[in-house]
Amino acid sequence: MKQKIRLGSRDSRLAVIQTQLVMDKLHQLYPEMELELVTMKTTGDLILDRTLDKIGGKGQFVRELDAALLDGRVDLTVHSFKDLPMELPEELPIVAVTCRDDPRDALVLPQGQQSLDLTRPIGCASKRRALQLKELFPGCRVEPVRGNVQTRLKKLDDGQYGALVLAAAGLRRLGLEERIHRLFEPEELLPAACQGVLAVQARRDFDVSFLRPLHDPEAELLTRAERSFVRTLDGGCSAPVAAHGRLNGETLTLTGFYAGPEDERGIKQTLSGPALEGEELGRRLAELIRKEAEACV
């Protein structure tokens, strides 16, 4: 196979590394294929003084990449699947998802510190994490933190925070695994839907048959169920919604978390069903939790 493929990425270090992971796999599969990395800044990368819910949500991280796909400047884009909006343009489908990396969240302490100092705030970028952290560490303060991983770690080490909560997969991809103080099991802190999975997007009319060996069917089953749950609850980057699925043979077990806009505690429930019916399972679980939330009002 001999052709040139241009891959678009945000220009953050983590985004580039994640795109290069996909490029490395393509190089292994097709040594003669010419690959070009095209990086760009997105609106979300440029606005760092406000939380995502104040600037329009996760779509701010993909708008420029979507435009580059549509006008043919790139052929594929690579994303952390958890960062993609729930509603995607029909003309730009997800065409492959990678094998899931560690989906868990990690607690990161300042350099040289061995215990969590709750006199200073825990920094995290989502209300999903904030609500669950307040249950895990009663009385803690949780404050938002923006910027790429390196920027956040500098703020932590400079004393602005007592700890950060970041995705373990991102830290590992950056070679920063030694910064992980502890991992939160999903039963403690439910991760964002699709955390740990990379998604590849393309134009609907682009031949993506060469991506089949890259695609992981198990990750697809899990992410379909998780996104269905979040989508049913109208959840986006600012909504306190989380979902995590596990496969056991042909059975998919999905756990979901949801809190209303003014709620200080969330609702968590688990449901199991056939793995091939994951989207329906996600909808059913979302409706169960929605009914419970309405009953508590």
Stockholm file with secondary structure:
# STOCKHOLM 1.0

chainA/1-297         MKQKIRLGSRDSRLAVIQTQLVMDKLHQLYPEMELELVTMKTTGDLILDRTLDKIGGKGQFVRELDAALLDGRVDLTVHSFKDLPMELPEELPIVAVTCRDDPRDALVLPQGQQSLDLTRPIGCASKRRALQLKELFPGCRVEPVRGNVQTRLKKLDDGQYGALVLAAAGLRRLGLEERIHRLFEPEELLPAACQGVLAVQARRDFDVSFLRPLHDPEAELLTRAERSFVRTLDGGCSAPVAAHGRLNGETLTLTGFYAGPEDERGIKQTLSGPALEGEELGRRLAELIRKEAEACV
#=GR chainA/1-297 SS CCCEEEEEEESSHHHHHHHHHHHHHHHHHCTTCEEEEEEECCHHHHCCSSCHHHHTSGGGGTHHHHHHHHTTSCSEEEEEGGGSCSSCCTTSCEEEECCCCCCCEEEECCTTCCSCCTTSCEEESCHHHHHHHHHHSTTCCEEECCSCHHHHHHHHHTTSCSEEEEEHHHHHHTTCGGGEEEEECTTTSCCCTTTTCEEEEECTTSCCGGGGGGCCHHHHHHHHHHHHHHHHTTCCTTSCEEEEEEEETTEEEEEEEECCTTCSSCEEEEEEEEGGGHHHHHHHHHHHHHHHHHHTC
#=GC SS_cons         CCCEEEEEEESSHHHHHHHHHHHHHHHHHCTTCEEEEEEECCHHHHCCSSCHHHHTSGGGGTHHHHHHHHTTSCSEEEEEGGGSCSSCCTTSCEEEECCCCCCCEEEECCTTCCSCCTTSCEEESCHHHHHHHHHHSTTCCEEECCSCHHHHHHHHHTTSCSEEEEEHHHHHHTTCGGGEEEEECTTTSCCCTTTTCEEEEECTTSCCGGGGGGCCHHHHHHHHHHHHHHHHTTCCTTSCEEEEEEEETTEEEEEEEECCTTCSSCEEEEEEEEGGGHHHHHHHHHHHHHHHHHHTC
//
